[in-house]
Amino acid sequence: MIRAYGAIRFDASSDASVEWEDYGAFYFVVPQVEFSELEEGSVLATTIAWDDSLSWTYQSAVDELQSTLHEISPCSVKVNRSTLQTAIVNLNHVPTKASWDLAVTQALRMIKGSQTELVKVVLARCSRYITDTCIDPLELLACLKVEGQNAYQFCIQPSDAPAFVGNSPEQLFHRKYLNISSEALAGTRARGKTRADDFQIGQELLLSIKEDTEFTIVRDSIKKKLEMICDEVVVNPSKALRKLPRVQHLSAQLAARLRNEDDEFDILNALHPSPAVCGLPTEEARQFIRDYEIFDRGMYAGPVGWFGGAESEFAVGIRSALLGKLSCPGI
């Protein structure tokens, strides 16, 4: 089965900044080489294309594939590493704290006022790090793999462009034929240092009125979005703890059956963006973000994943970074 892997901008209708311009509104590739680890074993799949009428023969395609396999063999060493030998030499945040406070104040004013229907908006901050050495995207991905139990690790990099690397805990959806599942994730607490401490923190998260309000908005919104394209939407459990190595969240699992075999972009259009990364109502929140965020999110908080055949899976591209050299504008 041929799969296409890639990502979509958080706001595909907005103009891309310099550092994101190589990605366009969306960026997908069909890999030449794909290695999959399955419960019953591993699969190494290759994809080639040829056209004898264009002097790109089958043998030419096979020769290029063999060359590619030889080039990527050292990558297996990189993805098994778990530490980075680098240090941060400079760090700045966009926006500044003063600008951030102004945006939050304006958001609260609009939510509490009667001029709009806005009930939730999620603002983001861009942190720019300069390190003493160049970081290899695959080595960073290996570190995320060690830290990222029960999460989606990803690395996407157009030719001669920065790499988009991340470790997202949040599923946007998984579809297989007409069956589709999604997840509501909101509310955050640190993990405890001891089992008793961890349990206490988890209970505080479960009982927090503020966190429950935020989580309910996210869960119910995703359910309504699924009901637009599905029948028999089931939420089970309605609220539970999702524990990750460093943090824990409130979560709910949603399952449904599509009314028809919509293609992935119809499903993406229905489910993205979720209130967890944008707000509610969607368009009011997205417009607020356009007006008050002074940097380009790019693929951050957008869908990242794959599709092929009768199956697809996308995560929300959070806990991510754009990784490039200083010679790249905007990095």
Backbone as numpy.savetxt, mean C-alpha at the origin, in Angstrom:
# Nx Ny Nz CAx CAy CAz Cx Cy Cz
-0.17 -18.72 -15.42 -1.01 -17.52 -15.42 -0.13 -16.27 -15.42
-0.40 -15.37 -16.33 0.36 -14.12 -16.40 -0.23 -13.11 -15.42
0.63 -12.52 -14.61 0.21 -11.51 -13.65 0.89 -10.18 -13.96
0.17 -9.11 -13.69 0.74 -7.76 -13.77 0.83 -7.20 -12.35
1.99 -6.67 -12.00 2.23 -6.13 -10.67 2.44 -4.62 -10.77
1.95 -3.88 -9.77 2.18 -2.45 -9.82 1.42 -1.68 -8.77
1.27 -0.39 -9.03 0.65 0.51 -8.07 -0.07 1.63 -8.80
-0.97 2.28 -8.07 -1.77 3.39 -8.60 -1.62 4.58 -7.66
-1.57 5.77 -8.20 -1.48 6.97 -7.37 -2.66 7.05 -6.40
-2.38 7.64 -5.24 -3.47 7.89 -4.29 -4.56 8.73 -4.94
-4.16 9.77 -5.65 -5.10 10.63 -6.37 -4.66 10.68 -7.82
-5.22 9.78 -8.62 -4.78 9.65 -10.02 -5.13 10.87 -10.86
-6.05 11.71 -10.38 -6.44 12.89 -11.15 -5.52 14.08 -10.92
-4.64 13.99 -9.94 -3.73 15.11 -9.64 -2.42 14.95 -10.41
-1.73 16.06 -10.61 -0.45 16.04 -11.33 0.64 15.44 -10.46
1.52 14.67 -11.09 2.63 14.05 -10.36 3.76 15.04 -10.17
4.37 15.02 -8.99 5.55 15.84 -8.73 6.76 15.19 -9.40
7.88 15.88 -9.38 9.07 15.42 -10.11 9.50 14.03 -9.66
9.51 13.80 -8.34 10.03 12.52 -7.86 9.13 11.34 -8.22
7.85 11.61 -8.55 6.91 10.54 -8.88 6.61 10.46 -10.38
7.21 11.29 -11.19 6.79 11.39 -12.59 7.03 10.10 -13.38
8.01 9.29 -13.01 8.26 8.04 -13.73 7.16 7.00 -13.52
6.33 7.20 -12.51 5.27 6.25 -12.21 3.96 6.58 -12.94
3.81 7.83 -13.36 2.57 8.22 -14.01 1.38 8.10 -13.07
0.18 8.01 -13.65 -1.03 7.82 -12.84 -1.08 6.41 -12.28
-0.48 5.48 -13.00 -0.36 4.10 -12.52 0.85 3.48 -13.20
1.38 2.45 -12.57 2.55 1.77 -13.14 2.41 0.27 -12.89
2.31 -0.51 -13.97 2.21 -1.96 -13.86 3.19 -2.61 -14.83
3.72 -3.75 -14.43 4.62 -4.52 -15.29 4.25 -5.99 -15.22
4.49 -6.69 -16.33 4.44 -8.15 -16.34 5.88 -8.62 -16.21
6.26 -9.23 -15.09 7.67 -9.57 -14.88 8.14 -10.69 -15.81
9.39 -10.59 -16.21 10.00 -11.66 -16.99 10.15 -12.92 -16.15
10.48 -12.73 -14.88 10.72 -13.86 -13.98 9.88 -13.66 -12.73
9.19 -14.69 -12.31 8.34 -14.63 -11.12 8.57 -15.88 -10.28
8.94 -15.67 -9.02 9.16 -16.79 -8.10 8.09 -16.75 -7.02
7.34 -17.82 -6.87 6.24 -17.88 -5.91 6.47 -19.01 -4.92
6.27 -18.70 -3.64 6.33 -19.72 -2.60 4.90 -20.10 -2.22
4.56 -21.36 -2.40 3.23 -21.87 -2.11 3.30 -22.88 -0.98
2.13 -23.22 -0.42 2.11 -24.19 0.67 2.69 -25.53 0.23
2.41 -25.92 -1.01 2.86 -27.22 -1.49 4.23 -27.18 -2.15
4.86 -26.02 -2.23 6.17 -25.93 -2.87 6.42 -24.56 -3.44
7.38 -24.47 -4.34 7.75 -23.21 -4.97 7.63 -23.31 -6.49
7.38 -22.17 -7.12 7.22 -22.13 -8.57 8.07 -21.00 -9.13
8.88 -21.30 -10.12 9.62 -20.30 -10.87 8.98 -20.20 -12.25
8.36 -19.06 -12.53 7.65 -18.87 -13.80 8.36 -17.78 -14.61
8.40 -17.96 -15.91 9.00 -16.97 -16.79 8.01 -16.58 -17.88
8.12 -15.35 -18.34 7.25 -14.85 -19.41 8.11 -14.27 -20.52
7.88 -14.70 -21.74 8.59 -14.14 -22.88 7.60 -13.77 -23.97
7.98 -12.83 -24.81 7.16 -12.42 -25.95 8.06 -12.29 -27.17
7.56 -12.69 -28.31 8.35 -12.59 -29.53 7.46 -12.32 -30.73
8.04 -11.83 -31.78 7.33 -11.54 -33.02 8.32 -11.68 -34.16
8.25 -12.81 -34.86 9.21 -13.08 -35.93 9.17 -12.01 -37.03
7.99 -11.40 -37.22 7.88 -10.40 -38.28 8.64 -9.13 -37.94
8.97 -8.93 -36.66 9.71 -7.75 -36.23 11.16 -8.08 -35.89
11.60 -9.23 -36.37 12.98 -9.67 -36.15 13.28 -9.93 -34.67
12.24 -10.05 -33.86 12.43 -10.45 -32.45 11.91 -11.88 -32.33
12.80 -12.82 -32.63 12.41 -14.22 -32.75 12.25 -14.88 -31.39
11.68 -16.05 -31.41 11.54 -16.85 -30.19 12.90 -17.08 -29.56
13.91 -17.40 -30.37 15.24 -17.66 -29.83 15.83 -16.40 -29.20
15.56 -15.24 -29.80 16.04 -13.98 -29.22 15.42 -13.76 -27.84
14.13 -14.06 -27.73 13.44 -13.89 -26.45 14.00 -14.84 -25.40
14.27 -16.08 -25.79 14.83 -17.06 -24.86 16.23 -16.65 -24.43
17.04 -16.16 -25.36 18.39 -15.72 -25.02 18.36 -14.56 -24.02
17.44 -13.62 -24.23 17.32 -12.49 -23.30 16.88 -12.98 -21.92
15.96 -13.94 -21.88 15.50 -14.49 -20.61 16.65 -15.14 -19.86
17.47 -15.91 -20.55 18.61 -16.56 -19.90 19.57 -15.52 -19.33
19.76 -14.43 -20.07 20.61 -13.35 -19.58 20.02 -12.71 -18.33
18.69 -12.53 -18.33 18.02 -11.94 -17.17 18.16 -12.84 -15.94
17.96 -14.14 -16.12 18.09 -15.08 -15.00 19.50 -15.02 -14.41
20.49 -14.86 -15.26 21.87 -14.76 -14.78 22.07 -13.47 -14.00
21.47 -12.37 -14.46 21.64 -11.07 -13.82 20.98 -11.02 -12.45
19.84 -11.67 -12.29 19.10 -11.54 -11.04 19.50 -12.58 -10.00
20.34 -13.53 -10.34 20.71 -14.56 -9.37 21.33 -14.00 -8.10
22.15 -12.91 -8.15 22.68 -12.35 -6.89 21.60 -11.75 -6.00
20.43 -11.45 -6.55 19.36 -10.83 -5.75 18.89 -11.76 -4.64
19.03 -13.07 -4.84 18.59 -14.01 -3.81 19.39 -13.84 -2.54
20.63 -13.35 -2.66 21.44 -13.08 -1.48 20.92 -11.84 -0.77
20.61 -10.79 -1.53 20.14 -9.54 -0.95 18.85 -9.72 -0.16
17.90 -10.50 -0.70 16.60 -10.61 -0.04 16.65 -11.50 1.18
17.80 -12.12 1.46 17.94 -12.93 2.67 18.68 -12.18 3.78
19.10 -10.95 3.50 19.74 -10.15 4.54 18.68 -9.53 5.43
19.08 -9.17 6.66 18.08 -8.63 7.59 18.55 -7.37 8.30
19.71 -6.83 7.95 20.19 -5.60 8.58 20.72 -4.65 7.52
20.63 -3.36 7.82 21.18 -2.32 6.94 22.30 -1.60 7.68
23.45 -1.48 7.04 24.58 -0.76 7.63 24.56 0.67 7.11
23.70 1.49 7.69 23.59 2.88 7.25 23.16 3.74 8.42
23.36 5.03 8.29 22.98 5.97 9.35 22.33 7.19 8.72
21.41 7.81 9.47 20.72 9.02 9.01 21.60 10.23 9.32
21.87 11.04 8.30 22.69 12.24 8.51 21.85 13.52 8.46
20.64 13.43 7.91 19.78 14.61 7.88 18.32 14.17 7.77
17.44 14.93 8.39 16.01 14.61 8.36 15.21 15.90 8.41
14.23 16.01 7.52 13.28 17.12 7.62 11.89 16.65 7.24
10.90 17.36 7.76 9.51 16.97 7.57 8.76 18.02 6.76
7.85 17.55 5.93 6.96 18.41 5.16 5.53 17.97 5.44
4.69 18.84 6.01 4.94 20.24 6.34 5.67 20.39 7.67
6.00 21.64 8.02 6.54 21.93 9.34 5.44 21.74 10.37
5.81 21.71 11.64 4.80 21.53 12.68 3.78 22.66 12.68
4.23 23.88 12.43 3.30 25.01 12.41 2.27 24.85 11.29
2.72 24.47 10.11 1.79 24.26 8.99 0.88 23.07 9.25
1.43 22.03 9.86 0.62 20.86 10.21 -0.50 21.24 11.17
-0.16 22.00 12.20 -1.16 22.42 13.18 -2.27 23.24 12.53
-1.91 24.11 11.59 -2.92 24.91 10.89 -3.86 24.02 10.08
-3.32 23.02 9.40 -4.15 22.12 8.60 -5.09 21.31 9.49
-4.58 20.83 10.62 -5.41 20.06 11.55 -6.51 20.94 12.12
-6.16 22.17 12.48 -7.17 23.10 13.02 -8.27 23.35 12.00
-7.90 23.54 10.74 -8.89 23.77 9.70 -9.76 22.53 9.49
-9.15 21.36 9.55 -9.92 20.12 9.40 -10.95 19.99 10.52
-10.54 20.25 11.74 -11.46 20.16 12.87 -12.58 21.19 12.75
-12.25 22.38 12.28 -13.25 23.42 12.10 -14.32 22.98 11.09
-13.88 22.37 10.00 -14.82 21.93 8.98 -15.66 20.74 9.46
-15.04 19.83 10.21 -15.78 18.67 10.72 -16.85 19.10 11.72
-16.50 20.06 12.56 -17.45 20.52 13.59 -18.48 21.49 13.03
-18.19 22.12 11.90 -19.10 23.11 11.34 -20.24 22.48 10.55
-21.08 23.32 10.02 -22.26 22.85 9.26 -22.15 23.18 7.77
-20.99 23.69 7.35 -20.84 24.09 5.95 -20.60 22.90 5.02
-20.03 21.82 5.55 -19.76 20.63 4.74 -20.24 19.39 5.47
-20.24 18.26 4.76 -20.62 16.98 5.35 -19.41 16.20 5.86
-18.25 16.82 5.87 -17.02 16.15 6.26 -17.09 15.65 7.71
-16.84 14.36 7.90 -16.81 13.78 9.25 -15.44 13.21 9.60
-14.59 13.00 8.60 -13.26 12.45 8.86 -12.34 12.81 7.69
-11.13 13.23 8.01 -10.12 13.44 6.97 -8.78 12.99 7.53
-7.99 12.35 6.70 -6.70 11.80 7.12 -5.58 12.55 6.41
-4.84 13.34 7.17 -3.71 14.08 6.62 -2.43 13.27 6.77
-1.50 13.46 5.86 -0.23 12.74 5.89 0.92 13.73 5.99
2.07 13.20 6.35 3.29 14.00 6.45 4.40 13.29 5.69
5.21 14.05 5.00 6.34 13.50 4.26 7.63 13.75 5.04
8.37 12.71 5.33 9.66 12.83 6.01 10.77 12.48 5.02
11.74 13.38 4.88 12.83 13.18 3.93 14.12 12.88 4.70
14.66 11.70 4.48 15.88 11.25 5.15 17.05 11.26 4.17
18.20 11.70 4.64 19.45 11.55 3.91 20.34 10.62 4.72
20.85 9.57 4.09 21.68 8.59 4.78 23.13 8.70 4.31
24.02 8.11 5.11 25.44 8.21 4.78 25.86 7.25 3.68
25.01 6.30 3.34 25.29 5.38 2.23 24.02 5.20 1.41
24.19 4.77 0.16 23.03 4.46 -0.67 22.40 3.15 -0.20
21.10 3.14 -0.06 20.39 1.95 0.39 19.89 1.18 -0.82
20.22 -0.09 -0.87 19.73 -0.96 -1.94 18.27 -1.30 -1.64
17.35 -1.04 -2.57 15.93 -1.31 -2.31 15.66 -2.76 -1.90
16.36 -3.71 -2.50 16.13 -5.12 -2.16 16.64 -5.46 -0.77
17.71 -4.81 -0.34 18.19 -5.04 1.02 17.21 -4.46 2.04
16.64 -3.30 1.72 15.61 -2.74 2.59 14.39 -3.64 2.62
14.01 -4.18 1.48 12.87 -5.09 1.41 13.11 -6.32 2.29
14.35 -6.82 2.32 14.67 -7.96 3.16 14.48 -7.64 4.64
14.85 -6.42 5.04 14.64 -6.01 6.43 13.15 -5.93 6.75
12.37 -5.42 5.81 10.93 -5.34 6.02 10.31 -6.72 6.13
10.86 -7.68 5.39 10.35 -9.04 5.45 10.52 -9.63 6.84
11.66 -9.33 7.46 11.92 -9.82 8.82 10.94 -9.19 9.80
10.69 -7.88 9.65 9.80 -7.16 10.56 8.32 -7.37 10.23
8.03 -7.74 8.98 6.67 -7.63 8.49 5.85 -8.89 8.49
5.72 -9.51 9.65 4.85 -10.68 9.73 3.41 -10.26 9.48
2.70 -11.08 8.71 1.28 -10.82 8.41 1.08 -9.46 7.75
1.95 -9.12 6.83 1.84 -7.84 6.12 2.30 -8.05 4.68
2.08 -7.01 3.87 2.48 -7.04 2.46 3.79 -6.27 2.29
4.85 -6.96 1.89 6.08 -6.28 1.54 6.12 -6.09 0.02
6.53 -4.92 -0.43 6.55 -4.66 -1.86 7.70 -3.75 -2.23
8.16 -3.90 -3.46 9.20 -3.04 -4.02 8.92 -2.90 -5.51
8.66 -1.68 -5.95 8.35 -1.38 -7.35 9.33 -0.31 -7.82
9.94 -0.53 -8.98 10.94 0.43 -9.45 10.99 0.47 -10.97
10.45 1.52 -11.58 10.64 1.70 -13.02 12.13 1.87 -13.33
12.50 1.67 -14.59 13.91 1.79 -14.98 14.45 3.19 -14.69
15.61 3.24 -14.05 16.31 4.50 -13.75 15.44 5.46 -12.95
14.63 4.92 -12.06 13.73 5.74 -11.23 13.86 5.32 -9.77
13.38 6.15 -8.84 13.38 5.75 -7.44 12.51 4.51 -7.23
12.79 3.78 -6.17 12.03 2.57 -5.83 10.96 2.91 -4.79
9.78 2.37 -4.98 8.69 2.50 -4.02 8.67 1.22 -3.19
9.03 1.33 -1.91 9.20 0.17 -1.05 8.30 0.33 0.17
7.67 -0.76 0.60 6.79 -0.65 1.74 6.48 -1.95 2.43
5.79 -1.82 3.55 5.42 -2.95 4.40 4.03 -2.67 4.96
3.02 -2.90 4.15 1.65 -2.50 4.51 0.91 -3.63 5.21
0.27 -3.34 6.34 -0.55 -4.36 7.00 -1.98 -4.42 6.47
-2.33 -3.48 5.59 -3.75 -3.28 5.25 -4.10 -3.82 3.87
-4.99 -4.80 3.86 -5.50 -5.33 2.59 -6.60 -4.42 2.05
-6.51 -4.09 0.77 -7.61 -3.39 0.12 -8.67 -4.39 -0.32
-8.24 -5.40 -1.07 -9.15 -6.51 -1.39 -8.37 -7.67 -1.98
-8.98 -8.83 -1.91 -8.49 -10.03 -2.60 -9.69 -10.64 -3.31
-9.53 -10.86 -4.61 -10.63 -11.44 -5.39 -10.17 -12.74 -6.03
-11.05 -13.73 -5.99 -10.85 -14.96 -6.74 -12.18 -15.35 -7.35
-12.26 -15.28 -8.66 -13.52 -15.43 -9.38 -14.51 -14.39 -8.85
-15.65 -14.81 -8.33 -16.64 -13.85 -7.83 -16.52 -13.58 -6.34
-15.66 -14.31 -5.66 -15.50 -14.13 -4.21 -14.49 -13.02 -3.94
-14.84 -12.14 -3.02 -13.97 -11.01 -2.70 -13.93 -10.81 -1.19
-12.77 -10.46 -0.69 -12.61 -10.16 0.73 -11.90 -8.82 0.88
-12.14 -8.18 2.02 -11.49 -6.90 2.31 -11.28 -6.82 3.81
-10.69 -5.72 4.24 -10.35 -5.57 5.64 -10.50 -4.12 6.07
-11.05 -3.94 7.26 -11.08 -2.62 7.89 -10.00 -2.58 8.95
-9.16 -1.57 8.91 -8.05 -1.46 9.86 -7.96 -0.02 10.32
-8.03 0.19 11.62 -7.96 1.55 12.17 -7.60 1.47 13.65
-7.18 2.59 14.21 -6.80 2.60 15.61 -5.45 1.94 15.82
-4.58 2.58 16.57 -3.22 2.06 16.74 -2.74 2.21 18.18
-2.08 1.18 18.65 -1.37 1.21 19.92 -0.06 0.44 19.76
0.91 0.76 20.61 2.17 0.01 20.61 1.94 -1.38 21.21
2.84 -2.30 20.93 2.83 -3.59 21.60 3.44 -3.44 22.99
2.98 -4.23 23.92 3.52 -4.19 25.27 4.85 -4.92 25.38
5.63 -4.53 26.39 6.94 -5.17 26.59 6.80 -6.55 27.21
5.72 -6.77 27.96 5.43 -8.08 28.54 4.07 -8.54 28.05
3.78 -9.82 28.26 2.49 -10.35 27.82 1.34 -9.64 28.53
1.51 -9.40 29.84 0.46 -8.72 30.61 0.28 -7.28 30.13
1.40 -6.61 29.90 1.35 -5.23 29.41 0.70 -5.17 28.04
1.03 -6.12 27.18 0.46 -6.16 25.83 -1.05 -6.38 25.89
-1.47 -7.26 26.78 -2.91 -7.52 26.93 -3.64 -6.27 27.40
-3.05 -5.56 28.37 -3.68 -4.36 28.91 -3.81 -3.28 27.84
-2.76 -3.09 27.06 -2.80 -2.09 25.99 -3.86 -2.46 24.96
-3.95 -3.74 24.63 -4.96 -4.20 23.68 -6.37 -3.95 24.17
-6.60 -4.20 25.45 -7.93 -3.97 26.00 -8.28 -2.49 26.00
-7.31 -1.63 26.28 -7.55 -0.19 26.23 -7.93 0.24 24.82
-7.29 -0.36 23.83 -7.62 -0.05 22.44 -9.04 -0.51 22.11
-9.39 -1.71 22.53 -10.73 -2.24 22.26 -11.83 -1.40 22.92
-11.53 -0.83 24.09 -12.55 -0.11 24.86 -12.53 1.40 24.61
-11.58 1.89 23.83 -11.49 3.33 23.58 -12.66 3.81 22.73
-13.40 4.80 23.22 -14.55 5.34 22.48 -14.07 6.06 21.22
-13.00 6.82 21.36 -12.46 7.56 20.22 -12.02 6.61 19.11
-11.26 5.56 19.46 -10.77 4.61 18.46 -11.92 3.81 17.86
-12.93 3.50 18.69 -14.08 2.76 18.17 -14.86 3.59 17.16
-14.98 4.88 17.41 -15.68 5.76 16.47 -14.96 5.79 15.12
-13.64 5.95 15.17 -12.85 5.97 13.93 -12.95 4.64 13.20
-12.83 3.55 13.96 -12.86 2.22 13.35 -14.22 1.93 12.73
-15.28 2.32 13.41 -16.64 2.07 12.90 -16.86 2.81 11.59
-16.36 4.04 11.49 -16.48 4.79 10.23 -15.81 4.02 9.09
-14.61 3.52 9.34 -13.87 2.79 8.30 -14.59 1.50 7.93
-14.96 0.71 8.93 -15.60 -0.59 8.67 -16.92 -0.43 7.94
-17.76 0.47 8.40 -19.09 0.63 7.79 -18.99 1.21 6.39
-18.01 2.08 6.16 -17.83 2.64 4.82 -17.40 1.57 3.83
-16.46 0.72 4.22 -16.03 -0.37 3.33 -17.19 -1.31 3.05
-18.00 -1.59 4.06 -19.16 -2.46 3.86 -20.12 -1.86 2.85
-20.38 -0.55 2.96 -21.28 0.11 2.00 -20.70 0.09 0.59
-19.39 0.29 0.48 -18.76 0.26 -0.83 -18.86 -1.12 -1.45
-18.68 -2.16 -0.66 -18.82 -3.53 -1.16 -20.25 -3.81 -1.59
-21.21 -3.27 -0.85 -22.62 -3.51 -1.18 -23.00 -2.90 -2.52
-22.22 -1.94 -3.00 -22.49 -1.34 -4.31 -22.20 -2.32 -5.45
-21.28 -3.25 -5.23 -20.87 -4.16 -6.30 -21.06 -5.63 -5.93
-21.55 -5.89 -4.72 -21.62 -7.27 -4.22 -22.97 -7.58 -3.60
-23.19 -8.87 -3.41 -24.29 -9.38 -2.60 -23.71 -10.09 -1.38
-24.53 -10.25 -0.37 -24.17 -11.06 0.79 -22.87 -10.62 1.44
-22.78 -9.36 1.82 -21.58 -8.87 2.50 -21.62 -9.31 3.96
-20.59 -10.03 4.39 -20.52 -10.55 5.75 -19.33 -9.92 6.46
-19.56 -9.43 7.68 -18.49 -8.86 8.50 -18.27 -9.77 9.69
-17.11 -10.41 9.76 -16.85 -11.36 10.84 -15.34 -11.55 11.00
-14.78 -11.17 12.17 -15.47 -10.56 13.31 -15.74 -9.08 13.05
-16.67 -8.53 13.79 -17.01 -7.12 13.59 -15.95 -6.19 14.17
-15.21 -6.67 15.18 -14.08 -5.91 15.72 -13.16 -6.85 16.49
-11.89 -6.80 16.18 -10.91 -7.64 16.86 -9.56 -6.93 16.85
-8.61 -7.47 17.59 -7.26 -6.92 17.59 -6.42 -7.58 16.51
-5.68 -6.77 15.79 -4.72 -7.28 14.82 -3.33 -6.92 15.34
-2.58 -7.91 15.76 -1.29 -7.67 16.40 -0.16 -7.86 15.39
0.67 -6.83 15.25 1.85 -6.85 14.42 3.09 -6.79 15.32
4.29 -6.99 14.80 5.46 -7.03 15.67 5.65 -5.80 16.56
5.32 -4.60 16.06 5.56 -3.38 16.82 4.30 -2.67 17.28
3.20 -2.85 16.57 1.95 -2.15 16.89 0.78 -3.12 16.81
-0.38 -2.65 17.28 -1.62 -3.42 17.16 -2.74 -2.49 16.74
-3.71 -3.05 16.01 -4.80 -2.26 15.45 -6.14 -2.93 15.74
-7.21 -2.15 15.57 -8.55 -2.72 15.48 -8.76 -3.17 14.05
-9.40 -4.33 13.88 -9.60 -4.83 12.53 -10.92 -5.58 12.42
-11.40 -5.67 11.20 -12.59 -6.47 10.87 -12.38 -7.07 9.49
-12.84 -8.29 9.31 -12.74 -8.97 8.02 -14.10 -8.92 7.33
-14.08 -8.59 6.05 -15.32 -8.52 5.26 -15.21 -9.48 4.08
-16.28 -10.19 3.81 -16.32 -11.12 2.69 -17.63 -10.92 1.94
-17.58 -11.07 0.62 -18.77 -10.84 -0.20 -18.64 -11.60 -1.52
-19.70 -11.53 -2.30 -19.70 -12.16 -3.62 -20.09 -11.11 -4.65
-19.23 -10.92 -5.64 -19.48 -9.94 -6.69 -20.71 -10.33 -7.50
-21.47 -9.31 -7.92 -22.65 -9.58 -8.75 -22.25 -10.03 -10.15
-21.14 -9.52 -10.63 -20.63 -9.95 -11.93 -19.12 -9.82 -11.93
-18.49 -10.32 -12.95 -17.03 -10.33 -12.99 -16.49 -8.98 -13.46
-16.65 -7.99 -12.59 -16.07 -6.67 -12.87 -14.56 -6.81 -12.97
-13.95 -6.01 -13.84 -12.49 -6.08 -13.86 -11.94 -5.35 -12.65
-10.64 -5.54 -12.43 -10.02 -5.04 -11.21 -10.17 -3.53 -11.04
-10.16 -2.80 -12.14 -10.20 -1.35 -12.01 -11.58 -0.85 -11.61
-12.63 -1.61 -11.93 -13.96 -1.27 -11.41 -14.01 -1.49 -9.90
-13.41 -2.60 -9.45 -13.37 -2.88 -8.01 -12.52 -1.84 -7.29
-11.37 -1.53 -7.87 -10.50 -0.51 -7.27 -11.20 0.83 -7.17
-11.94 1.18 -8.20 -12.66 2.45 -8.20 -13.70 2.50 -7.09
-14.29 1.33 -6.79 -15.30 1.28 -5.74 -14.69 1.34 -4.34
-13.54 0.70 -4.14 -12.99 0.54 -2.79 -11.91 1.55 -2.43
-11.25 2.13 -3.42 -10.19 3.10 -3.13 -10.69 4.52 -3.35
-10.32 5.45 -2.45 -9.56 5.25 -1.21 -10.48 4.90 -0.05
-9.95 4.18 0.91 -10.73 3.87 2.10 -10.68 5.05 3.07
-11.64 5.14 3.98 -11.62 6.23 4.97 -10.38 6.20 5.86
-9.70 5.06 5.93 -8.52 4.95 6.78 -7.36 5.79 6.27
-7.35 6.08 4.96 -6.24 6.87 4.39 -6.71 8.15 3.73
-8.02 8.36 3.67 -8.56 9.56 3.02 -9.53 10.29 3.93
-10.68 9.69 4.19 -11.68 10.32 5.03 -13.07 10.00 4.54
-14.04 10.75 5.06 -15.45 10.51 4.71 -16.23 11.82 4.83
-17.09 12.12 3.85 -17.25 11.47 2.55 -15.97 11.55 1.71
-15.82 10.62 0.80 -14.57 10.47 0.07 -14.17 11.73 -0.68
-15.08 12.28 -1.48 -14.70 13.42 -2.33 -14.41 14.66 -1.52
-15.19 14.90 -0.45 -14.91 16.06 0.40 -13.54 15.93 1.06
-13.24 14.72 1.55 -11.95 14.50 2.20 -10.80 14.61 1.21
-10.99 14.05 0.01 -9.93 14.11 -0.99 -9.66 15.55 -1.42
-10.71 16.36 -1.53 -10.52 17.75 -1.89 -9.79 18.52 -0.79
-10.09 18.20 0.46 -9.39 18.84 1.57 -7.90 18.51 1.51
-7.60 17.24 1.22 -6.20 16.83 1.10 -5.51 17.58 -0.03
-6.19 17.73 -1.17 -5.61 18.49 -2.29 -5.31 19.93 -1.87
-6.20 20.50 -1.08 -6.08 21.91 -0.71 -5.02 22.15 0.36
-4.83 21.19 1.28 -4.02 21.47 2.47 -2.74 20.66 2.59
-2.61 19.57 1.85 -1.33 18.86 1.85 -0.41 19.50 0.82
0.79 19.87 1.23 1.68 20.63 0.35 2.76 19.75 -0.28
2.53 18.46 -0.33 3.43 17.55 -1.03 2.58 16.54 -1.79
3.20 15.84 -2.72 2.52 14.85 -3.55 2.63 13.47 -2.91
1.49 12.87 -2.57 1.53 11.52 -2.00 2.05 10.49 -3.00
1.86 10.76 -4.28 2.27 9.77 -5.27 1.54 8.46 -5.08
2.28 7.35 -5.02 1.70 6.03 -4.80 1.43 5.75 -3.33
1.93 6.60 -2.44 1.66 6.40 -1.02 0.16 6.40 -0.76
-0.32 5.41 -0.01 -1.73 5.24 0.35 -2.60 4.86 -0.83
-1.99 4.63 -2.00 -2.73 4.14 -3.15 -2.72 2.63 -3.20
-3.45 2.03 -4.13 -3.47 0.57 -4.25 -2.14 0.04 -4.80
-1.64 -1.02 -4.21 -0.44 -1.69 -4.71 -0.70 -3.19 -4.69
-0.44 -3.86 -5.80 -0.72 -5.28 -5.84 -0.59 -5.87 -7.22
-1.42 -6.87 -7.52 -1.30 -7.60 -8.78 -2.67 -8.05 -9.25
-2.76 -8.34 -10.55 -3.97 -8.96 -11.10 -3.57 -9.86 -12.25
-4.37 -10.90 -12.45 -4.10 -11.84 -13.53 -5.11 -12.97 -13.51
-5.64 -13.30 -14.68 -6.63 -14.36 -14.75 -7.88 -13.99 -13.97
-8.34 -14.89 -13.14 -9.57 -14.67 -12.37 -9.26 -14.27 -10.94
-8.04 -13.79 -10.69 -7.66 -13.49 -9.32 -6.87 -12.18 -9.27
-6.98 -11.49 -8.15 -6.22 -10.26 -7.94 -6.13 -9.98 -6.45
-5.12 -9.23 -6.07 -4.96 -8.85 -4.67 -4.24 -7.51 -4.58
-4.81 -6.61 -3.80 -4.23 -5.28 -3.62 -4.18 -4.92 -2.15
-3.10 -4.28 -1.76 -2.96 -3.71 -0.43 -3.03 -2.19 -0.53
-3.12 -1.54 0.62 -3.07 -0.08 0.68 -1.61 0.31 0.91
-1.05 1.13 0.04 0.39 1.40 0.05 0.85 2.34 1.14
0.58 1.97 2.40 1.03 2.77 3.54 2.33 2.18 4.09
2.89 2.85 5.10 4.17 2.45 5.70 5.18 2.17 4.60
5.39 3.19 3.81 6.17 3.04 2.58 7.10 4.23 2.40
8.03 4.07 1.46 9.01 5.12 1.18 9.38 5.10 -0.29
9.76 6.27 -0.79 10.32 6.40 -2.13 11.83 6.51 -1.95
12.54 5.54 -2.48 13.97 5.39 -2.20 14.79 5.69 -3.45
15.63 6.72 -3.38 16.44 7.09 -4.54 17.71 7.79 -4.11
18.56 8.08 -5.09 19.80 8.77 -4.82 19.56 10.27 -4.77
20.47 11.00 -4.16 20.34 12.45 -4.04 20.30 13.13 -5.39
20.85 12.49 -6.41 20.84 13.10 -7.74 19.46 13.10 -8.35
18.53 12.34 -7.75 17.15 12.31 -8.25 16.39 13.50 -7.68
15.82 14.37 -8.52 15.09 15.55 -8.02 13.98 15.15 -7.06
13.89 15.85 -5.94 12.82 15.61 -5.00 13.11 14.56 -3.97
14.21 13.83 -4.10 14.53 12.77 -3.15 15.49 13.30 -2.09
